[in-house]
Amino acid sequence: MSYLWSDKITDYYYSNPELNTVAVLWTSPDDDLVREHYIMVDDEDEQWRDFIKVVSYEDIDKRTQVRHEDFREQFRVAFRDYAANHEDDFTTDNNKSFENVIFNFLTVYDKEDPEQKEQIFKLKLKIFEQDIVKNAKKDDKFKNAKTFIRKAKTPMEVLLGYMVFSNNAELKLDKKKKNEVEGVYIPLK
């Protein structure tokens, strides 16, 4: 049975990190509304088999990668625009030395202070723009490190997560909670 929307497909992509569900966007000619439909990747399922006759696995992979890169580029543009409008945020005056600003940011971080929250957000963005992070392998170690950085609540945690990329540091995962980081092991050189 061919599904009624199969000739009206607008877009498709893997909708989850496990790559076991595909989101299919299709447009109804009756009302020009774009609708979303999810299909489990299952060779035993008739709906999936019909879908794969129309769209190949390779096409789904390509479209998913293009979609992710589009979102990353939107994020980069937004970040550049934001950074351009907030250049003075890290400048220092005569009363504050650069070293004091950095040291205080790392050691006396107040997670309730909106300005400091903004600074930690900028730090995370800056780290995700680094080539070493952008070009990291797609293995669990680096995925977990990126998640650790995103969830970090202090600047020190952000930098510890970055060390996984830059200094061969290792994340110690909590055995009870899947992919939850318990700590960071930093080898001495």
C-alpha positions, -999 to +999 in steps of 0.1 A: +000+000+000+015+033-010+008+061+015-013+089+003+013+115+011+042+099-007+039+120-038+036+152-018+069+149+002+084+183+010+113+172+032+126+143+053+154+138+078+164+117+108+146+132+137+167+117+166+203+110+174+197+072+173+188+076+136+158+052+140+130+077+132+125+098+101+105+129+101+086+134+068+072+168+059+045+167+033+023+193+018-014+188+012-026+202-022-060+209-006-049+235+019-011+240+012-004+231+049+029+214+056+023+184+079+048+163+098+047+125+099+072+102+117+082+068+105+103+043+125+132+028+106+120-008+104+125-030+074+095-052+086+072-022+086+052-017+053+051+020+057+089+022+060+094-001+030+071+021+009+089+052+020+124+037+012+111+029-023+107+067-028+137+080-008+170+061-003+189+058+030+217+079+013+192+107+005+180+107+041+216+110+054+224+138+030+193+158+038+198+153+075+234+166+072+223+196+051+196+204+076+220+203+106+246+224+087+218+250+080+210+252+117+247+254+126+251+283+101+221+301+116+236+297+150+270+310+137+253+340+121+233+348+153+264+345+174+285+367+151+257+393+152+255+391+189+292+393+193+294+423+170+268+441+192+285+432+225+322+438+218+328+458+249+316+431+273+352+418+280+370+451+279+386+462+311+389+496+326+417+510+348+402+495+380+402+459+367+431+441+353+424+415+327+439+388+350+415+398+378+385+398+355+394+362+343+403+350+378+371+363+393+350+349+364+365+314+370+365+314+408+338+337+420+312+329+394+276+337+406+252+316+386+223+340+396+240+371+381+225+377+346+257+393+333+278+363+344+252+339+329+256+358+296+294+355+299+293+318+304+269+315+274+294+334+253+323+312+265+303+281+254+296+296+220+333+305+216+343+269+224+319+254+200+333+277+172+368+263+178+381+241+149+392+214+173+356+211+186+339+216+152+361+190+135+361+165+163+353+129+155+316+119+159+323+093+186+307+091+221+336+107+238+332+140+220+294+139+219+295+135+257+320+163+260+298+186+240+268+177+261+289+183+293+299+218+280+263+226+271+251+216+306+280+232+324+269+255+352+303+272+358+331+285+336+355+260+352+332+231+340+330+246+305+368+247+304+371+211+317+348+200+289+370+218+264+401+200+277+386+168+264+392+182+229+424+200+235+444+180+261+434+144+257+414+147+289+389+119+295+353+121+308+344+097+336+308+087+331+285+078+359+277+040+356+242+044+370+231+073+347+237+068+310+259+095+295+260+116+327+295+129+334+308+122+369+341+140+363+370+148+341+404+131+342+432+153+331+465+135+324+497+152+336+522+158+309 
